[in-house]
Structure formats: C-alpha cells, structure tokens
Amino acid sequence: MTDPIKHRPLRSFVLRQGRLTTGQRTALETQWPIFGIEFTGKPLDLSAEFGRQAPVTLEIGFGNGDSLAQMAKAAPERDFFGIEVHRPGVGHLMHLVGESSLKNVRAMHHDAVEIINQMIPDGSINRIQIYFPDPWHKKRHNKRRIVQPEFVALLATKLEPGGVLHLATDWEDYAVQMLEVMSAAPDYKNQAPEGGYAERPDYRPLTKFENRGLKLGHGVWDLLFERV
C-alpha cells in the first residue's frame, strides 16, 4: 500500500465521522444551521459571518470544543472560528454554544488546509491556535505532523501584522520540532522573552487532561510567535 502523504497536497488530517450521541445529533440539527459554515471553496466575509467587526481567533482542531467554548464565553469581545474534522466534537461544540447562548462562535467540519487556502482571506485573523495536535509520535510518522514549514508559512499569510500563532503540545520532541520550525520561519518572531517556550497565557484554559498530566509530572510547552 502506498503512502497517501506522498501523492496528495498537504492536508491537516482526514475527516472522521464517529458515532454521535443523541445530544450531539440534536445540537447539530438545531445549532449547526446557525453557527456552522459549510465548505464552499470561496473566500469568507468574516465580518458578515459574525455580524460585526471584531478580532478573530481561529482554532485548528478544537477537539470536543470545551476549551473553545470557554474562551468564547470569557472573551465576548472576540470572535472564535473553529475547525474540526471529528464530527462528534463539532456536535459537542454546537451543544455548548446552545447551552451558553454563545453568539461569537462559528465552526467548520472540513480539512483545515483546504479551508485556510481557499476560504480564509489574507490578513484577516488576529490569533491562530493549534492546541495539542496529533503528535504522530512514531519516528516514521513525524512527517505527518501539521506544524511544518510549509503550513506555518501559509498561516502567516492569514494573520494580520502583529497577529499571533499559538501552539501547545505535551510531547517534548514535538515541542522541540515546533520551536525549530517556528524559529526558522521568516514571517514570525518569538514572543517569549528568552526566545524559547512561553508561559501558558491566561486565555488558554487548563484542560482536565492537561491538569492530570501536570500532576503526574508531564510537561506542556506553549509557543507564541508574532506575525511580522
């Protein structure tokens, strides 16, 4: 079997449907028509999508949406655009959006690279977040990691000047790779005072999984790089 990575354009990951709970299915039926955005391949007017002009945070791979919903609730002055390929995670986020009456959240269920390439206007995003992406921890799979020079260069075109790319991982070797990639990227400068890893910003929630790992002595590494 050939490796599909060698024979197709860069993608973030494959769509995963998964099994929906009753609550997730109901949320998708009721909230998705309001807060979901379908993939069209045409550039979005983000101000029109959110019904206002505000700084936009783009989260790539929001998982079950807990952190994204917490951030949106804590920062009503910002708009939050989430991309996730796991349908139950999208359903859970839609449930949280309805439960907390969040008006500043929009979501898409599609490959992130295609969305960013085709639908996100250049210079339109204030902050891009990639939290705990798949580490592809086996050495032979490292090439599948999303944080690669080509991808961060693409993200730079979507950030406004002074906008921030925020990465976080709990895999040390991936953190090392992330820092190498970002330090070599000409469109960014490190916001960490010593030029290494940053302290976790207050706006990034501490997840239950992360908190459990910290208690067991596991490390978490944040990287904050500004678009120049």
Kinemage of the C-alpha trace (Angstrom):
@kinemage 1
@onewidth
@group {chain A} dominant
@subgroup {mainchain}
@vectorlist {calphas} color= white
{ca met a 1} P 0.000 0.000 0.000
{ca thr a 2} L 1.462 3.370 -0.974
{ca asp a 3} L 1.723 6.224 1.482
{ca pro a 4} L -1.028 8.744 0.558
{ca ile a 5} L 1.016 11.585 2.065
{ca lys a 6} L 3.361 11.382 -0.932
{ca his a 7} L 0.618 11.554 -3.523
{ca arg a 8} L -1.687 14.356 -2.430
{ca pro a 9} L -1.398 18.009 -1.394
{ca leu a 10} L -0.774 18.958 2.214
{ca arg a 11} L -3.806 18.250 4.395
{ca ser a 12} L -4.317 18.717 8.089
{ca phe a 13} L -5.984 15.319 8.675
{ca val a 14} L -8.747 13.148 7.282
{ca leu a 15} L -12.403 13.687 8.098
{ca arg a 16} L -13.607 11.364 10.842
{ca gln a 17} L -17.325 10.895 11.308
{ca gly a 18} L -17.526 8.871 14.535
{ca arg a 19} L -20.621 7.907 16.496
{ca leu a 20} L -22.849 10.767 17.609
{ca thr a 21} L -24.650 10.870 20.934
{ca thr a 22} L -28.287 11.907 20.950
{ca gly a 23} L -27.298 15.295 22.379
{ca gln a 24} L -24.636 15.878 19.718
{ca arg a 25} L -27.044 14.933 16.940
{ca thr a 26} L -29.703 17.271 18.310
{ca ala a 27} L -27.167 20.105 18.627
{ca leu a 28} L -26.060 19.609 15.038
{ca glu a 29} L -29.665 19.703 13.887
{ca thr a 30} L -30.561 22.836 15.846
{ca gln a 31} L -27.333 24.855 16.163
{ca trp a 32} L -25.336 23.973 13.040
{ca pro a 33} L -27.695 25.840 10.651
{ca ile a 34} L -26.997 28.986 12.714
{ca phe a 35} L -23.374 28.636 13.790
{ca gly a 36} L -21.943 26.167 11.274
{ca ile a 37} L -20.335 27.153 7.978
{ca glu a 38} L -20.317 24.749 5.038
{ca phe a 39} L -17.247 24.359 2.863
{ca thr a 40} L -17.691 26.165 -0.461
{ca gly a 41} L -14.122 26.891 -1.511
{ca lys a 42} L -14.982 30.598 -1.772
{ca pro a 43} L -13.490 33.353 0.439
{ca leu a 44} L -15.490 34.171 3.557
{ca asp a 45} L -16.556 37.605 4.698
{ca leu a 46} L -15.843 37.083 8.390
{ca ser a 47} L -17.490 40.335 9.460
{ca ala a 48} L -20.666 39.245 7.701
{ca glu a 49} L -20.477 35.746 9.218
{ca phe a 50} L -20.254 37.120 12.756
{ca gly a 51} L -22.417 40.175 12.135
{ca arg a 52} L -19.791 42.603 13.408
{ca gln a 53} L -16.149 43.652 13.191
{ca ala a 54} L -14.048 42.121 15.977
{ca pro a 55} L -10.677 40.360 16.374
{ca val a 56} L -10.986 36.790 15.096
{ca thr a 57} L -9.366 33.782 16.756
{ca leu a 58} L -9.016 30.731 14.503
{ca glu a 59} L -8.599 27.376 16.254
{ca ile a 60} L -7.430 24.436 14.170
{ca gly a 61} L -8.519 21.112 15.636
{ca phe a 62} L -10.677 22.125 18.601
{ca gly a 63} L -11.350 18.550 19.735
{ca asn a 64} L -14.577 18.375 21.746
{ca gly a 65} L -14.853 22.178 21.848
{ca asp a 66} L -14.674 22.594 25.630
{ca ser a 67} L -11.701 24.979 25.548
{ca leu a 68} L -13.010 26.917 22.554
{ca ala a 69} L -16.379 27.438 24.243
{ca gln a 70} L -14.685 28.534 27.487
{ca met a 71} L -12.551 31.068 25.617
{ca ala a 72} L -15.529 32.413 23.687
{ca lys a 73} L -17.529 32.807 26.892
{ca ala a 74} L -14.629 34.548 28.652
{ca ala a 75} L -13.903 36.941 25.764
{ca pro a 76} L -17.220 38.143 24.264
{ca glu a 77} L -15.340 40.995 22.570
{ca arg a 78} L -13.601 38.464 20.298
{ca asp a 79} L -14.971 36.132 17.615
{ca phe a 80} L -13.929 32.465 17.535
{ca phe a 81} L -13.770 30.343 14.378
{ca gly a 82} L -13.126 26.640 14.973
{ca ile a 83} L -12.180 23.898 12.523
{ca glu a 84} L -12.518 20.223 13.459
{ca val a 85} L -12.676 17.012 11.416
{ca his a 86} L -14.232 14.831 14.129
{ca arg a 87} L -17.999 15.175 13.806
{ca pro a 88} L -18.866 14.267 17.423
{ca gly a 89} L -16.501 17.050 18.530
{ca val a 90} L -18.349 19.503 16.282
{ca gly a 91} L -21.636 18.260 17.712
{ca his a 92} L -20.376 18.763 21.262
{ca leu a 93} L -19.244 22.305 20.482
{ca met a 94} L -22.668 23.070 19.000
{ca his a 95} L -24.225 21.761 22.225
{ca leu a 96} L -22.006 24.080 24.287
{ca val a 97} L -22.797 27.027 22.005
{ca gly a 98} L -26.511 26.489 22.550
{ca glu a 99} L -26.164 25.798 26.263
{ca ser a 100} L -24.260 29.041 26.916
{ca ser a 101} L -26.001 31.101 24.212
{ca leu a 102} L -22.662 31.942 22.598
{ca lys a 103} L -23.028 34.291 19.662
{ca asn a 104} L -19.323 34.694 18.906
{ca val a 105} L -18.564 31.150 17.696
{ca arg a 106} L -18.593 29.690 14.185
{ca ala a 107} L -17.373 26.236 13.159
{ca met a 108} L -16.480 24.214 10.097
{ca his a 109} L -16.211 20.447 9.628
{ca his a 110} L -13.663 20.057 6.850
{ca asp a 111} L -9.938 19.756 6.189
{ca ala a 112} L -8.219 22.783 7.713
{ca val a 113} L -5.645 23.235 4.950
{ca glu a 114} L -8.333 23.471 2.268
{ca ile a 115} L -10.366 25.918 4.369
{ca ile a 116} L -7.352 28.112 5.062
{ca asn a 117} L -6.146 28.039 1.472
{ca gln a 118} L -9.492 28.745 -0.130
{ca met a 119} L -11.810 30.425 2.370
{ca ile a 120} L -9.804 32.464 4.887
{ca pro a 121} L -8.904 35.916 3.496
{ca asp a 122} L -5.297 37.055 3.827
{ca gly a 123} L -4.584 39.213 6.866
{ca ser a 124} L -7.996 38.554 8.428
{ca ile a 125} L -7.067 36.597 11.582
{ca asn a 126} L -5.827 38.064 14.848
{ca arg a 127} L -4.808 34.794 16.521
{ca ile a 128} L -4.397 31.222 15.313
{ca gln a 129} L -4.419 28.410 17.868
{ca ile a 130} L -3.257 24.821 17.438
{ca tyr a 131} L -3.510 23.051 20.780
{ca phe a 132} L -2.262 19.505 21.324
{ca pro a 133} L -2.257 18.411 17.666
{ca asp a 134} L -1.753 14.739 16.854
{ca pro a 135} L 1.934 14.131 17.714
{ca trp a 136} L 2.359 11.214 15.305
{ca his a 137} L 4.858 10.039 17.890
{ca lys a 138} L 6.416 7.199 15.889
{ca lys a 139} L 9.552 8.473 14.165
{ca arg a 140} L 8.449 7.262 10.731
{ca his a 141} L 5.188 9.228 11.116
{ca asn a 142} L 6.736 12.556 12.203
{ca lys a 143} L 6.364 13.851 8.632
{ca arg a 144} L 2.575 13.806 9.135
{ca arg a 145} L 2.700 16.411 11.885
{ca ile a 146} L 0.775 19.540 10.980
{ca val a 147} L 3.395 22.007 12.224
{ca gln a 148} L 5.713 22.045 9.221
{ca pro a 149} L 7.473 24.945 7.422
{ca glu a 150} L 5.002 24.936 4.523
{ca phe a 151} L 1.976 25.101 6.811
{ca val a 152} L 3.208 27.842 9.150
{ca ala a 153} L 4.155 29.900 6.082
{ca leu a 154} L 0.559 29.539 4.860
{ca leu a 155} L -0.776 30.571 8.281
{ca ala a 156} L 1.411 33.687 8.238
{ca thr a 157} L -0.459 34.942 5.168
{ca lys a 158} L -3.762 34.727 7.060
{ca leu a 159} L -2.572 36.547 10.186
{ca glu a 160} L -2.790 40.313 10.400
{ca pro a 161} L 0.502 42.103 11.178
{ca gly a 162} L 1.108 41.632 14.887
{ca gly a 163} L -1.225 38.622 14.962
{ca val a 164} L -0.097 35.584 16.930
{ca leu a 165} L 0.299 31.893 16.165
{ca his a 166} L -0.115 29.987 19.455
{ca leu a 167} L 0.991 26.349 19.581
{ca ala a 168} L 0.817 23.954 22.529
{ca thr a 169} L 1.854 20.326 22.922
{ca asp a 170} L 2.516 17.813 25.676
{ca trp a 171} L 5.055 15.852 23.596
{ca glu a 172} L 8.556 17.168 24.231
{ca asp a 173} L 10.075 16.051 20.931
{ca tyr a 174} L 7.194 17.711 19.057
{ca ala a 175} L 7.759 20.867 21.115
{ca val a 176} L 11.404 20.828 20.032
{ca gln a 177} L 10.384 20.416 16.390
{ca met a 178} L 7.785 23.190 16.696
{ca leu a 179} L 10.384 25.577 18.116
{ca glu a 180} L 12.840 24.707 15.340
{ca val a 181} L 10.233 25.233 12.634
{ca met a 182} L 8.952 28.499 14.078
{ca ser a 183} L 12.403 29.914 14.828
{ca ala a 184} L 13.405 29.341 11.204
{ca ala a 185} L 10.190 30.876 9.785
{ca pro a 186} L 10.993 34.370 8.439
{ca asp a 187} L 7.460 35.744 8.933
{ca tyr a 188} L 7.429 35.345 12.726
{ca lys a 189} L 9.221 36.467 15.854
{ca asn a 190} L 9.158 34.678 19.185
{ca gln a 191} L 7.220 36.493 21.905
{ca ala a 192} L 8.958 34.545 24.696
{ca pro a 193} L 11.461 36.832 26.481
{ca glu a 194} L 14.286 34.288 26.305
{ca gly a 195} L 13.438 33.154 22.788
{ca gly a 196} L 12.228 29.702 23.830
{ca tyr a 197} L 8.913 28.432 25.167
{ca ala a 198} L 6.292 30.744 26.646
{ca glu a 199} L 4.241 30.591 29.808
{ca arg a 200} L 0.666 29.421 29.257
{ca pro a 201} L -1.396 32.583 28.632
{ca asp a 202} L -4.382 33.104 30.914
{ca tyr a 203} L -6.748 32.879 27.950
{ca arg a 204} L -5.816 29.239 27.220
{ca pro a 205} L -7.900 27.069 29.579
{ca leu a 206} L -6.200 24.304 31.514
{ca thr a 207} L -7.959 21.137 30.378
{ca lys a 208} L -8.733 18.203 32.678
{ca phe a 209} L -6.408 16.013 30.616
{ca glu a 210} L -3.608 18.568 30.815
{ca asn a 211} L -4.104 19.139 34.536
{ca arg a 212} L -3.953 15.395 35.169
{ca gly a 213} L -0.745 15.168 33.147
{ca leu a 214} L 0.854 18.045 35.033
{ca lys a 215} L 0.108 16.326 38.351
{ca leu a 216} L 1.888 13.239 37.005
{ca gly a 217} L 4.896 15.358 36.079
{ca his a 218} L 4.230 15.544 32.360
{ca gly a 219} L 5.362 18.719 30.630
{ca val a 220} L 3.342 21.072 28.453
{ca trp a 221} L 5.025 23.506 26.079
{ca asp a 222} L 3.433 26.705 24.718
{ca leu a 223} L 4.877 28.676 21.813
{ca leu a 224} L 3.761 32.220 20.965
{ca phe a 225} L 5.017 33.648 17.688
{ca glu a 226} L 4.030 37.053 16.325
{ca arg a 227} L 3.475 37.790 12.643
{ca val a 228} L 5.993 40.415 11.463
